[in-house]
Amino acid sequence: MTLVSGPDVSPLESLTPEERAWIVEDEKRWRRAYAIAAEHRGTDAGGIYRVLRNLEKTPTERLRAGLMHGRLFSSQSR
């Protein structure tokens, strides 16, 4: 990654095309999460964002993450 700086340079210009594409898609996910939360009072946009991210994962990836999450919290409660 080449760092480019200056008053007229966008921070996105220092990213690779793959990084820029990820940022653009991530921003779309956040906008969608905020739009859904706006329609359902009291709903956390961050939680909706996490759900949208998880829906992009394969079932195996979701299962692995859930098992790791459960293992982490079960060891903390002892």
ZAMARGU-4260 file (C-alpha; in steps of 0.2 Angstrom, whole numbers, plus 5000, padded with zeros to 4 digits):
<rodrens>
0) 5000/5000/5000 | 5007/5017/4995 | 5003/5031/5007 | 4997/5047/4998 | 4994/5063/5008
5) 4990/5081/5006 | 4975/5092/5007 | 4968/5087/4990 | 4970/5068/4991 | 4956/5057/4997
10) 4961/5044/5010 | 4954/5031/4998 | 4967/5034/4985 | 4980/5026/4996 | 4971/5010/4996
15) 4972/4995/4984 | 4957/4992/4972 | 4952/4977/4983 | 4953/4988/4999 | 4943/5002/4990
20) 4929/4989/4984 | 4928/4982/5002 | 4926/5000/5009 | 4912/5004/4997 | 4903/4988/5000
25) 4905/4990/5019 | 4898/5008/5018 | 4883/5001/5009 | 4880/4988/5023 | 4881/5002/5036
30) 4868/5012/5026 | 4857/4998/5025 | 4858/4994/5043 | 4854/5012/5048 | 4839/5012/5036
35) 4832/4996/5044 | 4835/5003/5061 | 4826/5019/5057 | 4811/5008/5052 | 4811/4999/5069
40) 4813/5010/5084 | 4825/5005/5097 | 4834/4993/5086 | 4853/4995/5086 | 4861/4998/5069
45) 4877/4990/5074 | 4868/4974/5078 | 4859/4974/5061 | 4876/4977/5053 | 4884/4962/5061
50) 4869/4952/5055 | 4871/4958/5038 | 4890/4953/5039 | 4886/4936/5045 | 4873/4933/5031
55) 4888/4935/5019 | 4897/4921/5027 | 4895/4902/5023 | 4886/4891/5036 | 4903/4883/5041
60) 4910/4900/5044 | 4895/4905/5055 | 4896/4889/5064 | 4914/4891/5068 | 4912/4909/5074
65) 4897/4904/5085 | 4907/4890/5093 | 4922/4901/5096 | 4910/4914/5103 | 4902/4901/5115
70) 4919/4894/5120 | 4925/4911/5124 | 4910/4916/5135 | 4908/4899/5143 | 4926/4900/5150
75) 4923/4918/5156 | 4908/4913/5167 | 4917/4901/5177
</rodrens>
